[in-house]
């Protein structure tokens, strides 16, 4: 799953780091870095 997220972010040219304000106002899903961290930590 982590590898799939990395591939998708590369294909979509997603910026992996964003400020909390940007995430709050513009994102409908957690950023890639938060998703990967959650998968690693269970």
FENDAFEN-V286078 format. One record per residue. RES is the residue in one letter. SS is DSSP state (h for helix, s for strand, l for the rest). NEAR is the number of other C-alpha atoms within 10 Angstrom. D_LAST is the distance of its C-alpha to the last C-alpha in Angstrom with 2 decimals. Layout:
# FENDAFEN-V286078
res-><RES/RES>
ss-><SS/SS>
near-><NEAR/NEAR>
d_last-><D_LAST/D_LAST>
This chain:
# FENDAFEN-V286078
res-><X/X/X/X/X/X/X/X/X/X/X/X/X/X/X/X/X/X/X/X/X/X/X/X/X/X/X/X/X/X/X/X/X/X/X/X/X/X/X/X/X/X>
ss-><l/h/h/h/h/h/h/h/h/h/h/l/l/l/l/l/l/l/l/h/h/h/h/h/h/h/l/l/l/l/l/h/h/h/h/h/h/h/h/h/h/l>
near-><9/14/9/9/14/16/12/13/16/12/9/9/9/12/11/12/12/12/7/10/9/10/14/12/8/9/12/8/10/11/16/18/17/13/14/17/11/10/11/9/6/6>
d_last-><12.57/12.27/15.91/16.97/15.81/17.73/20.70/20.83/20.80/23.54/25.58/25.41/26.10/23.38/23.40/19.91/20.81/22.46/23.59/22.12/25.46/25.39/21.93/23.20/26.44/25.85/22.35/21.48/17.86/15.49/16.56/15.21/14.06/11.86/10.40/9.82/8.40/5.77/5.19/5.64/3.79/0.00>
